[in-house]
Amino acid sequence: MAPERLTHLRNVAIVAHVDHGKTTLVDALLRQSGLLKGSGEATERVMDSFFLERERGITILAKNTAVTYRGVKINILDTPGHHDFGGEVERTLTMAQGIVLLVDAAEGCLPQTRFVLEKGLARHLPVIVVINKIDRKDARAAEVLDEAYDLFIDLGADDSQIDFPVLYANGRAGLCARRLEDAAGATDLKPLFEAILEHIPPPIDRREEPFRLLVSNLGWDDYVGRLMLGRIESGSVRTGQVVYVLGDAGRVQPGKVMRLYTYNGLTRTETESASCGDIVSVAGIQEVTIGDTLVTDAQVPALPRVRVDEPTLAMNFYVNTSPFAGRDGTFVTSRNLRTRLEREALANVALHVSPIEGGEGYRVVGRGELQLAILAETMIREGYELMLSRPEVVTREIDGKLHEPVELLTIDCPDTVLGTLTEVLGRRKGRLIDMSRTRGRARLTFRIPTRGLIGFHSDFLTETRGEGLMSTAFDGWIPWLGPIVLSRNGSLVADREGETVAYGLFHLQARGTLFVGPGVPVYEGMVVGEHTRKNDLNINCTRGRKLTNLRAAGKDENIILTPARELSIESAIEFVGENEFVELTPKAIRVRKKFLPANMRSKDIRRGRKDDKDRDDDETD
């Protein structure tokens, strides 16, 4: 006998590769359900409420909303598309009973499409495939659908999973159709609403069973404190009820439900009670982590914890110790840094934070450079000052051998740069595994160690003149491939404290690319540019013109400065060397040497050469 289901409810996650239109489609669903009025910036990408999401045009945090269609409440979970935020996707899927997979009608199935689909199939979630952006001039919807079938087969989908419904949509215009030939006459997203009701199963009615809720996300409210977000798996809960937190290692902690919230549209609504299938936020318990289970009976077994793929890239976070420390920020102490990073690790299961031996700083391990850069930028916007080391990959020992993470890199670029990119990636230990060409563009797929991608993005933009697209996805672990030798120019390093002068910078332009313009405060050991040669060069960028009472014809020079190269957090992270730090404050992004005095840097270079020789000897042995 089939179990009874809660037909008034659906929980669905919308997943896709980055920039394939998830958030825009959610906007259209909200608008057509009557929850959004009008048009314009205020009603576009409304789910991207985090300030960096709106600035960068990407989704960083998973969020949920709810709409009502034909009397059925549909909880919609919007997820990030970038692989660095895959942890958000994985924990969001624990709340869903089905997924809507968006695929760009021109770009087709890309690495993150594979990642999110693999996670959905592993949880045996039914899938609705939506071929989006069919209005693009280079759309190839039929070919993309074939790619989707091939991807399902490649991921080992069973017969029921491969028999998925297909819709063709223009998310920005808010229309879709079940057949491609009908898309021209489509007027709304009604076919998608109908497909969700038809193919996404309602939650099983477990209201009579003991209460259990898996904590899938954490939030904070200035009035009620810690918020725990999750889907009620069974039973019901009400405000004022005593609950227990079942943590890892057998931890059991009592608490009380002080506030209970459900979601309706974009608003969080307080309610007195909620039951099986509802997605709710619970306030009242402070000591809780993602993956814990809330129960009303401490004897009830906990639900399986949220497990995400292990992070692969590490970066050290330090307190700012430069001569300019404390000038811009509000939070400048080691205690401030520790508290903030621990709070981030509590809310993000894809990040691991641990103190560095000696108490110098904290090692933060995440999915990629973008994730760590987003964390750093968020912190400086909040008033923190900090320093970052060069990223390094996380390694592990498997069967007595050293292994490193490997990525699938997909590149879409003009076919005129094929040779150059293949050569560049070959030096980075990349191996070409697939290539296709069409209409003057090429798509390349490489398998490349994660450390081979550190600093690659800037080179990629330069080689493709900004016309290329690249995306990556974690692809497991491989034996260590040996050293990657990359040529890197040295740094132009300020040799004294002061303020830069146009006259001095003008005479230093031939030495390399400057990061600073005139009137910028500098200190000894601060990197002010990139040298044209491989070695570092100490320079005086505060030198002004010597004034005399004698003037001769032809002695005055026109001082014309090339605009300085402005560093972003990502570009600074890519540039920084092993003996350098990125210094971040709310008002400045700087690169500095690990040891500021020139004589200390010379000793560090000699020590580094000895360490490299010892390491090479060990590898030879």
Secondary structure as UniProt FT lines:
FT   TURN            7..8
FT   STRAND          9..16
FT   TURN            18..19
FT   HELIX           22..32
FT   TURN            33..34
FT   HELIX           41..43
FT   TURN            46..47
FT   HELIX           51..56
FT   STRAND          63..69
FT   TURN            70..71
FT   STRAND          72..78
FT   HELIX           83..85
FT   HELIX           86..92
FT   HELIX           93..95
FT   STRAND          98..104
FT   TURN            105..107
FT   HELIX           111..122
FT   TURN            123..124
FT   STRAND          127..132
FT   TURN            134..135
FT   TURN            137..138
FT   HELIX           141..154
FT   TURN            155..156
FT   HELIX           159..162
FT   STRAND          166..170
FT   TURN            171..174
FT   STRAND          175..177
FT   HELIX           180..185
FT   HELIX           190..199
FT   TURN            207..208
FT   STRAND          212..214
FT   STRAND          217..221
FT   TURN            222..224
FT   STRAND          225..234
FT   STRAND          236..238
FT   TURN            239..240
FT   STRAND          242..246
FT   HELIX           248..250
FT   STRAND          252..256
FT   STRAND          259..265
FT   STRAND          267..270
FT   STRAND          273..275
FT   TURN            276..277
FT   STRAND          279..283
FT   TURN            290..291
FT   STRAND          293..295
FT   TURN            298..299
FT   STRAND          313..319
FT   TURN            323..326
FT   HELIX           334..347
FT   TURN            349..350
FT   STRAND          352..355
FT   TURN            357..358
FT   STRAND          361..366
FT   HELIX           369..381
FT   TURN            382..383
FT   STRAND          386..388
FT   STRAND          392..393
FT   STRAND          396..398
FT   TURN            399..400
FT   STRAND          401..414
FT   HELIX           415..417
FT   HELIX           418..427
FT   TURN            428..429
FT   STRAND          431..438
FT   TURN            439..440
FT   STRAND          441..449
FT   HELIX           450..453
FT   TURN            454..455
FT   HELIX           456..464
FT   TURN            465..466
FT   STRAND          469..479
FT   STRAND          491..494
FT   STRAND          498..499
FT   HELIX           502..508
FT   HELIX           509..511
FT   STRAND          512..514
FT   TURN            518..519
FT   STRAND          521..522
FT   TURN            524..525
FT   STRAND          526..531
FT   STRAND          537..539
FT   TURN            541..542
FT   TURN            553..554
FT   HELIX           569..575
FT   TURN            578..579
FT   STRAND          580..585
FT   TURN            586..587
FT   STRAND          588..593
FT   HELIX           598..620
//
